[in-house]
Amino acid sequence: MTSVTIRVGRRSDAGEIAQLTTQLGYDLTEGDAAARLSRILPRDDQRFLVADFDGRAVGWVHIVLVEYVDAEAFALIGGLVVDKVHRGSGIGRALMNGAEHWARERGVSMVRLSSTVARTAAHGFYENLGYTKIKTQHSFIKPLDEAAAARVSTFVPRVEPVS
């Protein structure tokens, strides 16, 4: 069995990234993934890492540098997913380690993330990595035109109930 390699994502990963994102509960086409990766990958303030297993992307993490006036600079995990078949094998931990390493290299000493309330297994995963829940909050969105209003639902994940 080949080991997992954590590497920077490529535009050619778009199909697998779209499939993985669907497992998070967000519909994403390969074309939209490719277009977004084309904008994200060249940026110095963001990193998109994939877990490569036998030449396939089986997980990804997106991390972004953020600065707010009311908080010190930090890195924000924009998303993390590991293919259902590979969960529990250490890939999520390896992706998070890669993201944290990237943040440290940029002089950032804090990593933050948000997780939908229903994702209780994910909460346990993050706590096992040393993350602490600091607050509970509501998430708001306001579309600025009719076309955007039609896409609001794409920001809300379909989360399967925990059994």
HUZIHU-V134718 format. One record per pair of residues at least 4 apart in sequence whose C-alpha atoms are under 6 Angstrom apart, sorted by sequence separation. I is the first residue (numbers start at 0). J is the second residue. D is the distance in Angstrom with one decimal. If there is no record, write none. Layout:
BEGIN
i: {I;I}
j: {J;J}
d: {D;D}
END
This chain:
BEGIN
i: {13;21;32;36;51;103;126;20;21;51;81;102;125;142;50;66;142;49;50;65;50;65;49;64;65;17;49;64;17;48;63;17;48;63;47;62;47;62;14;46;61;62;13;46;61;45;61;45;60;13;44;60;13;44;59;59;58;10;58;57;58;57;10;73;75;73;74;75;76;73;75;8;7;8;7;8;15;6;6;5;5;4;4;3;3;1;25;24;24;24}
j: {17;25;36;40;55;107;130;25;26;56;86;107;130;147;56;72;148;56;57;72;58;73;58;73;74;27;59;74;28;59;74;29;60;75;60;75;61;76;29;61;76;77;29;62;77;62;78;63;78;32;63;79;33;64;79;80;80;33;81;81;82;82;36;107;110;109;110;111;112;110;112;47;47;48;48;49;56;48;49;49;50;50;51;51;52;53;156;156;157;158}
d: {6.0;4.9;6.0;5.6;5.3;5.2;4.8;5.8;5.1;4.6;6.0;5.4;5.4;5.1;5.5;4.5;5.0;5.9;5.6;5.8;5.0;5.5;5.5;6.0;5.8;5.1;4.2;4.5;5.7;5.5;5.5;5.4;5.4;5.1;5.9;5.5;4.5;4.5;4.7;5.9;5.8;5.6;5.3;5.4;5.2;5.7;5.3;4.4;5.6;5.2;5.9;4.4;5.0;5.3;5.7;5.6;5.3;5.4;4.0;5.9;5.8;5.3;5.8;5.6;5.7;5.0;4.7;4.9;5.0;5.7;5.6;5.6;5.9;5.1;4.5;5.4;6.0;5.5;5.5;5.7;4.6;5.7;5.0;5.4;4.8;5.9;5.3;4.5;4.3;5.9}
END
